[in-house]
């Protein structure tokens, strides 16, 4: 089937973010800068957590995995987007398109599950502090992260299997800056309404389920802190605000794209930019700028370098 598909449509053409060449050139520097910040910021967090033994705890182990998956997710789409801003013909091979779909859903699915695991970690730490070390031991943390990566892989595999066998024999212009399943399916030379509903439901329900689990975790956390202390409100907000910001920034666009699709091109492009480019660059800042232990680790590193 792969050979048949590629013999008819060997490549797709991206419409890109906009039609204006002047605007595309203007956007080159911002997107290149965002990707550079994503790479440096996320890999710095990973290496800092590995190098500093003070950060060898479940929370930072999960944070290191989140930073790594953010780096990978952004790397699936942003380099191609950046180079295409200079190209008149924005093409991608059939195999490259399928690889983008696989990568976005693999790393995106893994990130959702890692965020749920981080929410569970904070729930245990705040609501069951006496049992934290026994519940979130090293072996369990490794298993939870391994499960998160496997869920992401299985989710992406299901998506790619469903779209791989579709016949592409005519239109090949993807009205976006990367290959996303809803847009690629529109180019298939067959009726795809049922399959599109199944695929969108798969991604949308998965994202919504993870989001609901996270909201339940943080609701329990806030209620627990409110009941324990007069200063509970401020402490709860301090504990949860950074995590909730990441959750909303990442899950919001995903849920709208796949579950409550608005079918407005510029809105879809904006949401796609948000969860593939903006969120990965914000996560290191959100999680580290307000984290005392990370700041202390940076100070120790700076002292050692001097």
N, C-alpha and C positions, 0 to 999 in steps of 0.2 A: 504493500500500500504506500509506503514511503516513497518508493521509486516512481509509482504512478503519480503521486501528488507532485513530486518535484519535477517530473517531466512536463507537467502542465504549468504549474506556477513554481518557478525556481526561486523567486524572491518577492518581497513585499516592499511597498514604498510608504514611508511615513509622511503624513501631512505636516507634522511638527506642531510646535506650540502656536505658531501664528504664520500668516502669509507675508508680513512685512520683512524685507531683508534688513532694513535699518534696525528694526526692533530686535531681530535675531542677533545681529552683531552686538547690539547694546546688552543683550541678555548673556552673552558669552562669558564675560568677566564675572558677573554675579554667580552663575551656575558653576563655573570652574572653581571659584573661591569657596562656594558651599561644599563642593565635593572634596576639596583639599582639607577644609575644616573637619568634614566628616571622617576622612581617613586618619588625620592626625589626632583628632579628639578621641575617637573610639579606640584606636590602637594604643594610644597613650594610656587610656583607662585600663585596658586589658593588661598591658605590660606593667603598669604600676601595681595592679592587684597581684600579679604573679610575683613581682619582685619584693614587695613589702610584706613581711610575715604578719604584721599587725592587721592586715586586711584578709587574712586567710580564715574567713568565716563564711557561713552559708549565704548571707546577704550579698557579700561582695563577690562570691563565686558566681552567683546568679547574675549580678551586675556585669561581670566580665563577659559572660555568655551573651547578655543582651547587647553589650557594646560590639561584640564580634559579629553578631547577626545583623546589627544595624549597618556595620561596615559592608557586609556582604550584600545586603538588600540594596543599598545605594549603588554599589558597584555593578549591579545587574543592569541598571538603566542610565545612570548619570553620565558615565564616560561616553556612551553612544549619543546621548542627547547633546552633550557639549560639543563633540566633533561634528554632529549634524548641523549645528548652528552655522557652521562655515560652509556647508555643502548645499549645492542647489538640488541635487538628487539624493534624497535621504533613503537609501535602500538597505534592506537586510535580507539575508538568505532565508530560505524556508527553515533550515536547521537552526539558524540563529534566532529566528522568531520563536520556534518551539522551545529553544533553550531559555529565552527570556521568560516565557510563560512558566516553565518549570522552576526557574530561579526565583521569580517573584513570589510564587505560591509556596515554594519550599521555605525560603527565608521568612516570608510574611507569616506563614502558618507556624513556624518555629517561634517567631517573636511573640505571637499571641499566646502560645502555651507557656513560654518563659515568663511573660507578664503575669499570667494567672498563678504560676508557681511563686513569683515574687510577692504577689498579694497574699498567698497562703503563708509564706514565710513571715510576713509582717503580722498576719493574724495570729499565728502561733506565738511570735515574740511578744506581742502586746497583750493578747487575751489569755495565753497560757504560758507565762514566763517561766514558771517552775519546771515545766516539762519541755522547754524549748530545746535544750541540748540533747535530750533523748529522742525527740521527734525529728528534729532537723540535724541528724548526725551526718557525717561525711558521706557514708555509703548511700544514705537515702537521697542526699542532694545530688550525687552523681547519677543515681537512677532517675530522679525527676528530670534532670537536664537531658539525659539520654532519651527519655520518653518524649520530651518536648521536641527534640530534633527528629525523632522517628515519626511523630504525628505530623510534623511539617513535611517530611518526605512522603508519607503515605497520602497526605492531602494533595500535594503537588502531582504525585503519580496518578491519582484518580482523575485529576483535572486534565492532564496531558493525554491520558489514554482515551478519554471521551472526545477530545478534539482532534487527535492525531489522524483518525480514519476519515475525517470529513474530506470531501472532494473540493479542491480549489482550482477552478478552471477559467475564471474570468476576471472579475475585479480584483485588484491587488493593492489598493490604496487604503492604508490604515490611518484613520483620522485621529492620530495621537502621536506621541513621541516614543512610544514603546509598544510591544505586542502585548495586549491585554485580551483575555478570552472573549468578553462581550463584543469587542470591536472586530477581532479576527473572525469570529463566527458569522458576522454579517456578510463576509466575503465568500462564504461557502456556497457552492452551486447545488444546494439542496435545502429543503425545509428544515429549519433548526429551532423552531419555536419551543418545542417540547424539551429538546436537549439544552437550550439556553436557560429555560426555567429550572431544570435539574441542576445545572452547573452553578447558576446564580444562587439557588437555594442552598446548595452545598457550601459555598463560600460565605454567603450571608448568614445562614443559621450557625455555622461554625464561629464566625466573628461575634454574632449576637450572644451565643451561649457563653463564650469566653468573657465577653463584656459584662453579662449578668453575674457570672461567678465573681468577677472582680468587684462589682458594686456590692455584692453581698458581703464579701470579705471586708471591704473598707467601711461598710455600714456597721458591722459588728465591732470593728476597731474603734470607730468614733463613739459609738454607744458605750463601749467598755471604758474608754478614757473619760467620758463625760460623767459616768457613774462613780469613778474612782477619785476624782480630784475636782476641786473648785476651779482650778485653772484648766479643766479638761478641754474646753473648747479650743483654746489657743494651742495646747499641746497636740490635740488631735489634728488640727489643721496643719501644724508644723510637721507632723509625722506623715500625713497622707497627701498633702497638697502636691508635692513633687511627683509622687507616683500617679495620682489622679490626673495630673496635667498630661503626663505621657500617655496614659490610657485613653483619655479623650482625644488627644491629637492623633493617635494612631488608629483607634477603632472607629471614630466618627466617620472619616472618609471611606474606610473599607465597607462599613455597613451601608452607607448611602449608595456606593457604587454597585454593590452586589445584591442588596436586599430591597432598597427603596430607590431604584435607579430613576434619575430625573430626566435622562435622555436629552440633556442640554450639553452640547459639545464643550463649551468653554467651562462649564461647571465640572464636568467629568475630568477635563485636563487639569483644572485647578486642584481638585481633590487628589488626583493621581500624583501631581507634583508634591502635594502636602505629605502623603504617607510614604512616598519613595525617596524624597529628597530633603524636605524640610524637617520631618520628625527625626530621621537618623542624625542630623547635625545638632538638633536641640537636645537629644537625650543625654549626651555627656555633660552639657551645661546644666541641665535641670537636676540631674542626679548628683553632681559633684560640687556645684557652687554653694549649695546649702548644707553640704555634708562635712562635719567637723573632722571626721577621721580621714577622709580623702584629702582635705586641706592639710592636715598634719603630715600625711604621707608625702604630699608634694613638698612641704617644707623640709622633711627629712631627706628627700631626694635632692633638693636644691643645696642643702648643707653638704651632702656627700659629694656632689659635683664640684662644689667650691673647694 
